[in-house]
Amino acid sequence: MKSNFKIIAMDLDGTLTQHKSPLEPECRKVLEKLSEKYKLVMVCAGSCERVYNQLESFPVDILGCYGMEFSKVVDGEFKLVEKNVVEINKKMVSVYGELIRKEFGFTEYVGDSVEFHSSGLITFPILGTKALLEDKLKYDPDRKKRKMYFPRVCEIFEGYNVFIGGTSSFDIAPKPYNKLYALDKYLKLYNYERKDVVFFGDDYGAGGNDNDVFESDIKFIKIDDYRKFPEIAGKLLLL
């Protein structure tokens, strides 16, 4: 890795932690050290507040909901700086959701069939909104099932950005929102360029929500096991 990076951008789930789990202690330690040398920013699918709580109040800029939200920590307090809300045709989206369930046999689920977030982001949880975490973790660990369904889900949700999200769901974001869009907007705000950034993520490849960044000219470091993040990211401390 080169030595002139100014910003470290990161995914959270699968990169720094297990899905929706607290920040790993060793990851927190290396982030604290990295923050002394670099500007840190989380680029995530979840809302800024949810990510901030999952990070257990670690002071970092957060781009949430694929760039629909932006938060900072000001004087030790979480502050939501920006929130863009996109109106969604919930009735039509629910019809799309039922079409997917019938076509692929996703007829058994717990809770709601589709989750609508206040920003306009949509989650299609295959197991339902109230499925147990242990069931979600074992449903599709290698993502092969969802990769098989991914092209068809994209067809049905034409006009949206579709991602293989979490452990057993699809994230559906109104265009143009994705992680690359979010990061580019952040760089422009603070007068940085893409060459100033290194991005750490685990979700690259077709359908991955880090894939837009992976396929761009931004330096991308693959994290295939979040437990190895401290070792891999720690190398930046030596540059």
Secondary structure, 3 states (H helix, E strand, C coil): CCCCCCEEEECCECCCECCCCCCCHHHHHHHHHHCCCCEEEEECCCCHHHHHHHCCCCCCEEEEHHHCEEEEEECCEEEEEEECCCCCCHHHHHHHHHHHHHHHCCCCCCCCCCEECCCCCEEEECCCCCCCHHHHHHHCCCCHHHHHHHHHHHHHCCCEEEEEECCCEEEEEECCCCHHHHHHHHHHHCCCCHHHEEEEECCCCCCCCCHHHHCCCCEEEECCCHHHHHHHHHHHHHC
